[in-house]
Amino acid sequence: MTPYIRNWIGFVAMSVGMFMAILDIQVVVSSLTSIQAALNIPANKLSWIQTGYLIAEVIAIPMTGWLTRALSLRWMYTAATIGFVLASAGCAAAVNADTLIAMRVIQGFAGGMLIPAVFTSAFVLLPEKDRALATTVAGLLAMIAPTIGPTVGGYITQTYSWHWIFLINIVPGVFVAAGSILFVRLGEPKWSDLKIIDYSTVVLGAIALGTLELLLKKGPEYDWKGTTVIVLLGVFIVSAALAIWQSLRTANPFIELRRFKRLGFTLSSILSFVLGIGLYGSVYVLSLFLGIVRGHGPLEIGEIMIVYGAAQLVSAPIAAYSETRFNPRWLTALGFAFFAGGLIANGFSTVNTDYDGVFWPQLVRGAAILFCLLPATRIALDMWPPEEVPDASAMFNLMRNLGGAIGIALIDTILEQRTHGHAMALVDRLQAGDPEAARVVGLPVQYFHNVPFGQVDEMTRAMVMPMISRAALVQSFNEAWIALGILFVLALAVIPFLPNKIGPPDTRTIGH
């Protein structure tokens, strides 16, 4: 077997491992209520099944470049895959919420190392002529995995049980580990690198990132007030400041912030951050809408959301063809503009919006994703020499996953903070006889004539309040969609400053 074929087989095996890791971010989304019922999980702990995974992943990603140098790409990937498989088995064996969340944290930490390593391998294992194809394959898998996650999870949970959404990782995980050992032979371990890393930045970075996510998760519960919020905010500010200061003054930090001196890399990372907000946030909010407002089960949610993944598959060859032939600025602008349109289009949903109403927005977003990802990825990574690609890839992917974690927290904040106010406003409008409010809630419009509706008896109130609550929640969902769309519109402002072509290293620096 030639080295060329061996490297491609190794790359494909690693891509499968990355696919599993990203799939597990969203595979639980459509099955959360089933898991909650099975393990008797309190409502305030339920979202930690997903958030714990993302927190650990965000902490692990920056360590990938350092561990790749210390252990070699081959053995780092093998160890991470084995850890992921064992944690998956632990999730399936969990008998309570705390055990499941702990296993999800371990699973996310191991999975976080699998993701950037694949993009690294595309640049260090394969010749330059194959990089566009390799990044397209990796990018397609990275985008499709979270999209089909709810579908896969819903089908497995409804057909078998929720345990199998984790057990399905074991067999392919064993093959991925074997493929990494047999076919990924680039580089040798440098055990001395385990001693030179500045472990204080590891601890400070982990505290800062973990506390940030905890703050974003707990903030809405406490209305962003009180001792808990103040303490979490203080810990985050202090640990983040110390982590940044230490990272800038040490030669071997946890996160190499000096990479952001490159303008092209910084701007590409900003786009990656925003894309993460939209990618993970849109899947999360649509799953909640279909489950809570429309009352669909796990499989129905997955079947509705498969449109998103199908659009990505169809657009992938077009995006790959265009990426090597057209200006990356124009392609990125096209992707972000269409993704923004798909998000905003969902912001006009009603209590009756279902498959037909979410079909076209999903189609537009799915078709736009790879145009958002591929040019930005190549701009971010092509500017570095091969030995620096692992660190750059880790930082670039961290920004996308951090965006996803913050995007989900943003959505939670909007849903928790805005729904009560919308409900009270609808009650006031109904009591004033507003026919438009009646239409929004789903009440007979003919009984409302812009005159006071009169005193409502207790039986009518008991019947109407659930309808008002649902309508208010839909308004909050719409605000979440619009907020995500606005972020994508704002991201368009950085695109004119991206490098005009992909090629030689971008030597421009921030402030110069």
PyMOL commands that set and color helices and strands:
alter all, ss='L'
color gray80, all
select helices_A, chain A and resi 3-26+29-39+43-46+48-93+97-124+128-159+164-167+170-183+193-196+199-218+220-222+226-249+257-261+263-293+298-323+328-348+355-382+386-431+435-441+445-447+458-497
alter helices_A, ss='H'
color red, helices_A
deselect
rebuild
show_as cartoon
